[in-house]
Amino acid sequence: MNNTIATFVAATAALAVAGCSSVPRNTGTSYECSGGTRLKVDYVGDGAIVRVNGGRTMVLKSTAANSGQIYENKNGARLHRQGNDVTWNTALRSAPESCRVVYTPL
């Protein structure tokens, strides 16, 4: 009986640990922009993966910049990062938006 209880406790603990490891980490940085746009950005290697308003996702590549980092794609999307602030623009928008960090994971 004690052996059965010990096995049950060990199995339960193993499942709990496995369950925690299968939950995806909240990665990336979230920004709130002056025009109401919300961005979630994962900076990966020499690029950035940008999710716009919780929907559409864009992949941007790093390009040369005089200050900060600039990420762009061929469709006209552009993210200029300077410290915790970014400027966001797309080909469809006439003026860029200023964005500030609203959440950064640990």
C-alpha positions in Angstrom: 0.0 0.0 0.0 2.8 2.5 0.9 4.6 1.6 -2.3 1.4 2.5 -4.3 1.1 5.8 -2.5 4.7 6.7 -3.1 4.4 5.8 -6.8 1.2 7.9 -7.1 2.9 10.9 -5.4 6.0 10.5 -7.7 3.8 10.3 -10.8 1.7 13.3 -9.8 4.9 15.4 -9.2 6.3 14.3 -12.6 3.1 15.3 -14.4 3.1 18.7 -12.6 6.6 19.4 -13.7 5.9 18.2 -17.3 2.8 20.4 -17.4 4.8 23.5 -16.4 7.4 22.9 -19.1 4.8 22.5 -21.8 3.3 26.0 -21.2 4.9 28.5 -23.7 6.9 31.3 -22.1 5.5 34.8 -22.6 8.4 36.2 -24.6 8.8 39.5 -26.5 8.1 43.1 -25.7 4.7 44.7 -25.9 4.3 48.3 -27.0 1.4 50.7 -27.0 1.5 53.3 -29.8 0.2 56.9 -30.0 -2.3 56.0 -32.8 -3.8 53.1 -30.7 -1.8 50.3 -32.4 -0.5 47.6 -30.0 2.6 45.7 -31.0 4.2 42.5 -29.6 7.8 42.3 -30.8 10.2 39.3 -30.5 13.7 40.4 -31.4 15.4 37.4 -32.9 18.9 37.3 -34.4 19.1 40.1 -37.0 15.4 40.6 -37.2 12.1 41.2 -35.4 8.8 39.3 -35.5 6.0 41.9 -35.0 2.4 41.0 -34.1 0.1 43.9 -34.8 -3.0 44.3 -32.6 -3.0 40.6 -31.6 -3.5 39.5 -35.2 -1.3 40.0 -38.3 2.3 38.9 -37.9 5.2 40.5 -39.9 8.8 39.5 -40.1 11.2 42.4 -40.4 15.0 42.3 -41.1 17.6 44.5 -39.5 19.0 47.4 -41.6 21.7 49.9 -41.1 20.9 52.7 -38.7 22.7 55.9 -37.4 21.1 55.4 -34.0 19.3 52.5 -32.4 18.1 49.6 -34.5 15.9 49.7 -37.6 13.9 46.7 -38.8 12.1 46.8 -42.2 10.4 44.5 -44.7 9.7 44.9 -48.4 6.1 45.8 -47.9 7.0 49.1 -46.2 6.7 48.1 -42.5 9.3 49.8 -40.4 10.2 49.6 -36.7 12.9 51.9 -35.3 14.0 51.0 -31.8 15.8 53.4 -29.5 16.1 52.0 -26.0 12.6 51.3 -24.7 10.9 53.4 -27.3 10.1 52.5 -30.9 8.6 54.3 -33.9 6.2 52.2 -36.0 5.2 52.8 -39.5 3.7 50.9 -42.5 3.2 51.8 -46.1 -0.5 52.3 -45.5 0.1 55.0 -42.8 1.1 58.5 -43.6 2.7 59.3 -40.3 4.7 57.1 -37.9 3.5 56.3 -34.4 5.5 56.7 -31.3 5.3 53.6 -29.1 6.2 52.9 -25.5 6.9 49.6 -23.6 3.9 48.4 -21.7 5.2 44.9 -20.7 8.6 43.2 -20.9 8.9 39.6 -19.6 11.5 38.6 -17.1 
